[in-house]
Amino acid sequence: WDFNPLTKDQTQHAFAAVDAALEAGITVFDHADIYRMGKAEQAFGEVLKARPNLREEIVLQSKCGIRFEDEHGPKRYDFSKDWIVTSVENTLSRLNTEYLDLLLLHRPDYLFCAQEVAETFNELKQAGKVKHFGVSNFKPSQVSLLQSALTMPLLVNQVEINIHNIDSVL
């Protein structure tokens, strides 16, 4: 969670991690715009830049919707069209790719407008920037609310399950 530039060692670690994953048969790579303040995507993007043929062999997923404290407000969730589009553009740039296979909304924004999100998803899909959509850490009622505004299915609800956070899953 720092703003230091990506280091050569971190980039080399990304190459080694991707190689190990591929050797183990893992082809789905999960990212988020906030992981290491964007550096995780940037390091992975260096791998894709060096190995452009790899892009068609993997599933690339990222998440957006969490904003850190800034001049506009405190830490918060933001599913506004402007924030989602900006997040996707930045993610694509960091990952050195033209599209995401899957975009997830990272955590529920209790103030979101399902129709605005649906319109944003449609625009991103029509522009070829995102193929499919999903959510992360949503409750079933939140998935249903968003799905009711969409013309395409939400493919996944990625939930966090760990011993320290078991109550949020139940």
C-alpha positions, 0 to 999 in steps of 0.5 A: 500500500505504498506509492513507490515506483515498481521495482525491477525485483518486483517485475522479475517476481511477476515473471516467476509467479506467472511462469509458476502458475502456467506450469501448474495449469493456472490460466486465470489471473485475478487483479484489482486496481487497488492491489499494491496501488496498481503496481500488481497490474503494472508488473503483470503488464510487463509480462504481457508486454514481453510476451504478447502471445500470452494474452490469448492463452489466459483469462484476465480479470480485474476489479474496481469500485474501491476509492481511497481517501483523496481530495474528493472524500474519504475512503469509499465505494464508487460505482459511478460511470466516471469512476468505473470507466476511469478504473477500466482505462487505467487497468487496461493501460497498466496491464498492457492489454486492449480488453479484460475478459472479466470485470468485477465490482469489488465490494458493494456500494450501497448507494449505487444506481443499478441502471447507471452501472448497467449502462456503463457495462453495456458501453464497456462491452460495446467498446470491446474493453470488457467481455464479461462482468461480475461482482465480488463480495455481494450478498444475493439480494445485491446481485439480484438488484444489479442483475435486474438492470442488466441485459447480460448475465453476471458471471461470478460473485467472487467471495472472500472466505477466510477464517478472519472474515467468516461472519461476512460470508454468512 
